Every structure is written in C-alpha cells, then in structure tokens.
C-alpha cells in the first residue's frame, strides 16, 4: 500500500510557508484591534438551512459547491462555505444585539467549497473577514473598505484597485431583475449554459460570468445604477464622497454583483493585477436584510472577506517568508552537559529569549554548522569541562568572539545578556543592508 495523500483541493501549509500566514494574522490583528474589532470564532460546520436561507438556494455556492452530509442524528450539516452567515447566527444566538449600538467582529479560519482547484483557490481555503453589525450609515461602508485597504497596504501590496457598485435594495433589484431578463432573453441561445440556467433563477449572476461570449453580451446590459431609488442613490453617493475624502481611489463597475444573495447597496472588490484571472483579493459589501432573514431583528450590516491563499501568492512575489531565528543556539556534548543544556534552555526561554537546543548528540563541528544555519545571534557551548565547572561558553556567531561565564551568572544577569543580544542583532542587520 502507498502512502496516504491529501485530497484534491487541500494542501499542507508547511513551516517554510507558515511565516507568511502568521505575518498576515499579526498585521490584521493590530489594525483591526485599533479600530475596536473583536475576534469571534464560530464552528466550521453548521445546520445546512443556515446557508440555504442566508446565502440563497439559487446561488452556485448552495446549489453546487457545499459540502453537505447527514450526521448520526440524521441532521443535515454543511461545512461552512463562507464566514458571514455563521457570524450572524452567533450574533443572534448569543444576543449580541441586546446591548444595542454597533458590533464590530472579525474572524479567520478555513472555509469549504467543492469547486475545481486552481492557483489561489482550494476546496479547503482560508479567509480573514470582518462584520460591522448595527449601522446603516455610509460611514460604516467606508470604514470597512478603509480597513481592508490599510491591511493590504501594510502588508506591502501596491498594485491594488477598488471596484465599487451598488446593488440597491430589494425593490431596486426587482426592477433591475426584470430589465435584465428582458435584455438577455433575445440572447438566450448565445449565453453559456450556466448563464441560461441563471436567467430565471438569478439573472444578476450572469453579469459575473467568465464566459467570453457572455462577457461580450454583458457589455451592453443595462446598469443597476439606472434603477436605484432615491434613498439607495443617496447612500451610494455618500459612500463615494467619503472614499474621495479619504483619498481612496475607486472605479465604478456596474457588473459587480458579488456571488451571494444577501448583499444590498454597496458591493466592492479589491483586486490585484498580479494574480491573473483570479484577481480579487478582498470582496464584500452591505447586507441589511440577512439578520432579519435568519430570524433576528432588522439590523443593517456590512463586511468583507480576504482570501488568504491568493494573498499569500502576492506576498511571495514581494518578500521572503518572515521567519523566526533564535536568539541563542545551544550545543552540548556529553551526558552531564546535555542535561545541563536542557535546563539552561528552559531557564532562558522562561526569561523571554528564543532558544534552540541542538538534540542531535553529534560532534561539536556538526552542531556548530547548524548553529550558523539557524541565524542565531549567539551560541552557548557546554562540554564535559563546562558541565563539571557549572560554566558555559558564550560565542557571538557574527564576530566569533567567545567568553566563559558561570551558568548561574548568565541567568542572574539576563537583562545585560538581552542588551548585548540586541546590540549584536543591530550590527548584523546593518551589515546585511
């Protein structure tokens, strides 16, 4: 029998890559915490009805892509295909709305959709998302867009563009839906099969088609902006004005409808020119009806999600993987020395230092080579003599300077050691620039 492999559309995130993921999560946490967004963690599987009601049964996600199964209690469960519905369910179940005001929440984790795997798109994929619940103010739309822009720029992404549209309210969309059906009917035989199917169920999704002929037909389709009511138009005008005041450039895209039924008013995508066909890094919008659709009080809301896999592809193009190198690498040889090395490593870690302990038991020469490869600042050396005398050799790896210290003295003077480590690190950083 051969070894067991990952399933199609899933992949291992190995230590050599994980630095990118941790870097994104760190920057996201910093920026969102400053804006008073609090992290929420919801289950990765929910009742299937949550997504059928929340996302919409006519969508591709519900109709074709969900991982749905029966559990032993004969309940229909689904691995979450997106994050918003689960957050709204948690918002309702835990009465987060009871205090009034605005709830600012964010999440990160795996999502699941059964679709053809490709670069940046997996069947198990990961998202970072936020939801601002309880405000219908256009400033809320612009706040979440600005935060997404801040995160992506802080990560170093440059070639970004913001596509913006309004999908209006339900009345606007109903009028627009009728206009679209009337426009597309004469072209029905020329549309791709998916779009033909959507003509009756969800004609707005035809505008999102990737089929070349359908895209050509879409060019002359009526724009939803022509069908916005006064209130929707006023909201969208204010969003545009606030984005301009924040110096966030955007372009109107009347074909931007997003793939889920719950969107109302503002819809947006942030794209990168470096990703080819899969250009969207962040997508989101307003969903004022979803909370009520799931049984809660009428609650306006807006949010977005960033696709981690696509984001990591971009980060790899502009920087090496952020990695952690140890402050100190400990080499030892001999039974007594090796025991003391472990104790010393734990004491130093407890004092806040990053310490790698060589456990190979190989010759000192090989251990020294590993110490150099680790990019540690200093190396501690324990052999038979050091073990007998309760001492340790401290070697600065960049300069090769070496000194003998009492083990107890090393721990007692930990503050001085940290200062020396910082000084040597700064010298190393300067010489590598």
C-alpha positions in Angstrom: 0.0 0.0 0.0 1.2 3.5 -0.9 1.3 6.5 1.5 -1.9 8.4 2.1 -2.1 11.7 0.2 -4.1 14.9 0.7 -7.4 15.1 -1.0 -7.8 17.2 -4.2 -8.2 20.8 -3.3 -6.5 20.5 0.1 -2.8 21.2 0.9 -0.4 21.2 3.8 0.8 24.6 4.9 4.4 23.7 5.8 6.7 25.5 8.3 8.7 27.2 5.5 5.5 29.0 4.4 3.7 29.5 7.7 5.6 32.7 8.4 3.5 34.5 5.7 0.3 33.3 7.4 1.4 34.4 10.8 2.6 37.7 9.4 -0.8 38.4 7.8 -2.7 37.4 11.0 -0.4 39.6 13.1 -0.9 42.7 10.9 -4.6 42.1 10.7 -4.9 41.8 14.5 -3.0 45.0 15.0 -5.1 47.1 12.6 -8.5 45.7 13.5 -7.8 45.9 17.2 -7.0 49.6 16.9 -10.4 50.1 15.2 -12.1 48.1 18.1 -13.0 45.0 16.2 -13.1 41.9 18.4 -12.3 38.4 17.2 -15.0 35.8 17.1 -14.6 32.0 16.4 -17.6 30.1 15.1 -17.9 26.3 14.3 -16.7 25.1 10.9 -19.9 23.2 10.4 -23.5 24.5 10.8 -27.0 23.4 10.0 -27.4 23.3 6.3 -30.5 25.6 6.5 -28.3 28.4 7.7 -26.6 28.7 4.4 -29.7 27.9 2.3 -31.6 30.7 4.0 -28.7 33.1 4.3 -26.7 32.7 1.1 -29.7 31.8 -1.2 -30.6 28.5 -2.7 -30.3 29.9 -6.3 -26.6 30.6 -5.8 -23.8 28.5 -7.1 -22.4 28.1 -3.6 -25.6 26.4 -2.3 -26.5 24.7 -5.5 -23.2 23.2 -6.5 -20.4 23.8 -4.1 -21.4 23.0 -0.5 -20.0 20.0 1.5 -23.3 18.7 3.0 -23.8 15.5 4.9 -26.0 13.8 7.4 -24.7 13.2 10.9 -25.7 10.2 13.1 -28.7 12.2 14.4 -29.9 12.4 10.8 -29.4 16.2 10.8 -28.2 17.9 7.6 -24.9 19.6 8.3 -22.7 21.7 6.0 -19.0 22.7 6.3 -19.1 26.4 6.2 -18.6 27.8 2.6 -18.2 31.4 3.9 -18.0 33.2 7.2 -20.7 35.8 7.4 -23.7 33.5 7.9 -22.1 31.8 10.9 -21.1 35.1 12.5 -24.7 36.4 12.1 -26.0 33.2 13.6 -23.7 33.7 16.6 -24.8 37.3 16.8 -28.4 36.2 17.1 -28.0 33.0 19.2 -25.8 34.8 21.8 -28.0 38.0 21.9 -25.1 40.2 20.9 -27.6 42.7 19.6 -29.3 43.1 23.0 -26.8 45.8 24.2 -27.7 48.0 21.2 -25.2 50.0 19.3 -22.6 48.6 16.8 -20.9 45.2 17.0 -17.5 45.1 15.3 -16.4 41.5 14.8 -13.7 39.7 12.8 -12.7 36.1 12.2 -10.2 33.9 10.4 -10.2 30.2 9.5 -10.9 27.6 6.9 -13.9 27.5 4.6 -15.0 24.7 2.2 -16.3 24.7 -1.3 -16.4 21.9 -3.9 -15.0 23.5 -7.0 -12.2 22.9 -9.4 -8.9 23.5 -7.6 -6.6 26.1 -9.1 -3.8 28.6 -8.1 -5.1 30.5 -5.1 -8.4 28.6 -4.9 -8.7 25.4 -2.9 -11.6 23.3 -1.7 -10.4 23.9 1.8 -9.5 27.6 1.7 -8.9 30.2 4.3 -10.4 33.7 4.9 -10.0 36.7 7.1 -13.2 38.6 7.4 -14.9 41.3 9.4 -18.5 42.2 10.0 -19.9 45.5 11.3 -23.4 45.0 12.5 -25.9 47.6 13.7 -25.2 50.6 11.4 -26.7 51.6 8.1 -24.6 54.7 7.9 -22.5 55.1 4.7 -19.5 55.8 7.0 -19.7 52.1 8.1 -19.3 51.0 4.5 -16.3 53.3 4.1 -14.7 52.3 7.4 -14.6 48.6 6.5 -13.2 49.4 3.0 -10.6 51.7 4.5 -9.5 48.9 7.0 -9.2 46.4 4.2 -7.1 48.9 2.3 -4.9 49.6 5.4 -4.3 45.9 5.9 -3.3 45.2 2.3 -1.1 48.3 2.1 0.6 47.5 5.4 1.4 44.0 4.0 3.2 45.8 1.2 0.8 45.3 -1.7 1.0 48.1 -4.2 -0.9 47.4 -7.5 -4.4 47.4 -6.0 -7.7 48.7 -7.4 -11.1 49.1 -5.8 -14.1 48.2 -7.8 -17.4 49.7 -6.5 -21.0 49.2 -7.2 -24.4 49.5 -5.6 -26.9 46.6 -5.9 -29.6 48.7 -4.3 -32.4 47.4 -2.0 -34.9 44.7 -2.8 -37.2 47.0 -4.7 -34.4 48.3 -6.8 -33.1 44.8 -7.6 -36.6 43.6 -8.5 -36.9 46.4 -11.1 -33.4 45.7 -12.4 -34.0 42.0 -12.5 -37.0 42.5 -14.8 -34.9 44.8 -17.1 -32.1 42.2 -17.2 -34.4 39.3 -18.1 -35.8 41.5 -20.9 -32.3 42.3 -22.2 -30.9 38.8 -22.0 -33.9 36.9 -23.5 -33.1 37.7 -27.2 -29.5 36.4 -26.5 -30.6 33.3 -24.6 -29.2 30.8 -27.1 -25.8 32.6 -27.1 -25.3 32.6 -23.4 -23.2 29.9 -21.7 -25.2 27.0 -20.1 -24.7 28.3 -16.5 -26.0 31.8 -17.6 -29.0 30.2 -19.3 -29.9 28.5 -16.1 -29.4 31.7 -14.1 -31.7 33.7 -16.4 -34.8 32.5 -14.5 -33.3 31.9 -11.1 -30.7 34.7 -10.6 -30.1 36.9 -13.6 -27.8 39.3 -11.8 -25.2 36.5 -11.6 -25.0 36.5 -15.4 -23.1 39.7 -15.1 -20.4 37.8 -13.2 -19.9 35.2 -15.9 -16.3 34.4 -17.0 -17.5 33.1 -20.4 -16.1 35.2 -23.2 -19.3 35.5 -25.3 -21.4 36.2 -22.3 -19.0 38.9 -21.2 -19.4 40.5 -24.6 -23.2 40.4 -24.3 -22.9 41.9 -20.8 -21.1 45.0 -22.1 -24.4 46.5 -23.3 -26.6 45.2 -20.5 -28.5 47.9 -18.5 -26.7 49.2 -15.4 -28.2 48.7 -12.0 -27.2 52.3 -11.2 -30.1 53.4 -13.6 -32.6 51.6 -11.4 -31.6 52.8 -7.9 -34.3 54.6 -5.9 -33.6 58.0 -4.3 -32.5 56.5 -0.9 -30.2 54.0 -2.5 -28.7 56.6 -4.7 -28.1 59.0 -1.8 -26.4 56.2 0.2 -24.1 55.3 -2.7 -23.3 59.0 -3.4 -22.2 59.5 0.2 -20.0 56.3 0.1 -18.2 57.7 -3.0 -17.8 61.1 -1.5 -16.3 59.7 1.8 -13.9 57.5 -0.2 -12.7 60.5 -2.1 -12.2 62.5 1.1 -10.0 59.6 2.4 -8.0 59.6 -0.8 -9.1 56.0 -1.6 -9.3 55.8 -5.3 -12.0 53.6 -6.9 -13.7 52.8 -10.2 -17.4 52.1 -10.7 -18.2 48.6 -12.1 -21.9 48.1 -12.8 -21.2 44.3 -13.5 -20.0 43.8 -9.9 -22.8 42.0 -8.1 -20.9 39.5 -5.8 -22.0 35.9 -5.7 -24.3 35.7 -2.6 -27.9 36.7 -2.4 -27.7 38.6 0.9 -25.9 41.7 -0.5 -27.7 45.1 -0.6 -26.5 48.6 -1.5 -22.7 48.8 -1.6 -20.7 46.0 -3.2 -17.0 46.1 -3.6 -13.9 44.1 -4.6 -10.2 44.9 -4.1 -8.2 43.4 -6.9 -4.5 42.9 -7.7 -3.1 43.0 -11.3 -0.5 40.3 -10.2 -3.0 37.4 -9.9 -4.1 37.0 -13.5 -7.7 35.7 -13.9 -8.2 35.2 -10.1 -7.6 38.9 -9.4 -9.9 39.5 -6.4 -8.1 39.6 -3.0 -10.9 41.1 -0.9 -14.6 41.2 -1.6 -17.6 42.4 0.4 -20.5 44.7 0.8 -23.6 45.7 2.7 -26.2 43.1 3.7 -29.0 44.9 5.5 -31.5 42.0 5.3 -29.5 39.0 6.4 -30.0 39.3 10.2 -33.8 39.5 9.7 -33.8 36.7 7.1 -32.2 34.5 9.8 -34.9 35.3 12.4 -33.4 38.3 14.1 -34.4 42.0 14.4 -33.9 44.3 11.4 -30.2 45.0 11.6 -28.1 46.8 8.9 -24.6 45.3 8.4 -21.6 45.5 6.2 -18.4 43.3 5.9 -15.8 41.7 3.8 -13.5 38.7 3.4 -9.9 38.4 2.3 -8.8 35.2 0.6 -5.6 34.1 2.4 -4.3 31.8 -0.4 -4.5 34.5 -3.0 -2.9 37.0 -0.6 0.0 34.6 0.2 0.7 34.2 -3.6 1.0 38.0 -3.8 3.2 38.2 -0.7 5.6 35.6 -2.0 6.2 37.9 -5.0 7.3 40.8 -2.9 9.1 39.4 0.1 10.8 36.4 1.5 9.0 34.3 4.1 9.1 36.1 7.5 10.8 33.6 9.8 11.9 33.4 13.4 15.5 32.8 14.1 16.7 32.0 17.6 18.4 34.5 19.9 20.6 31.7 21.2 21.5 28.2 19.8 22.8 25.7 22.5 25.2 23.0 21.6 26.3 20.3 24.0 28.2 17.0 24.2 28.4 14.6 27.0 25.7 13.1 29.2 26.0 15.6 32.1 26.5 18.6 29.7 23.4 17.7 27.7 21.3 17.6 30.8 22.5 21.0 31.9 21.9 22.3 28.4 18.2 21.4 28.5 17.8 23.1 32.0 19.6 26.2 30.7 17.5 26.3 27.6 14.3 26.2 29.6 15.5 28.9 32.0 16.4 31.2 29.1 13.1 30.6 27.4 11.3 31.4 30.6 13.1 34.8 30.6 11.7 35.6 27.2 14.5 34.5 24.9 14.1 32.4 21.8 16.3 29.4 22.2 17.0 26.4 20.0 18.6 23.4 21.7 20.5 21.0 19.5 19.3 17.5 20.3 21.4 15.6 17.7 24.2 14.4 20.0 26.5 14.7 17.0 30.1 16.1 17.1 30.6 19.7 18.0 31.6 20.6 14.4 28.3 19.5 13.0 26.4 21.3 15.8 28.3 24.5 15.1 27.3 24.3 11.4 23.7 24.0 12.4 24.1 27.0 14.8 25.4 29.1 11.9 22.5 28.0 9.6 19.9 28.8 12.3 21.0 32.5 12.0 21.1 32.7 15.8 22.8 35.7 17.4 24.8 33.7 19.9 25.8 30.2 20.7 26.1 28.6 24.1 28.5 25.7 24.3 28.6 23.0 27.0 31.1 20.1 27.1 32.5 17.9 29.9 34.6 20.7 31.3 31.8 23.2 31.4 29.5 20.6 33.0 32.0 19.9 35.7 32.6 23.6 36.5 29.0 24.7 36.0 30.1 27.2 33.3 29.2 27.8 29.7 31.0 29.2 26.7 29.1 32.2 25.1 30.1 32.7 21.4 28.9 35.6 19.3 28.3 34.0 15.9 28.8 37.1 13.7 32.2 38.1 15.3 33.3 34.7 16.6 34.2 36.3 19.9 33.9 33.9 22.8 33.9 34.2 26.6 33.4 31.9 29.6 30.5 32.5 32.0 29.1 30.8 35.1 25.8 29.3 34.3 24.2 31.0 37.4 25.8 34.3 36.5 24.3 34.1 33.0 20.8 33.7 34.3 21.2 36.3 37.1 22.4 38.9 34.6 19.7 38.1 32.0 19.0 41.8 31.5 22.6 42.5 30.4 22.5 39.5 28.1 19.4 40.8 26.4 21.1 44.2 25.9 24.1 42.5 24.3 21.9 40.4 22.1 20.1 43.5 20.8 23.4 45.3 20.2 24.8 42.3 18.2 21.5 41.9 16.3 21.5 45.6 15.2 25.1 45.3 14.0 24.1 42.2 12.0 21.1 43.9 10.5 23.2 46.9 9.5 25.9 44.8 7.8 23.3 42.9 5.8 21.6 46.0 4.4 
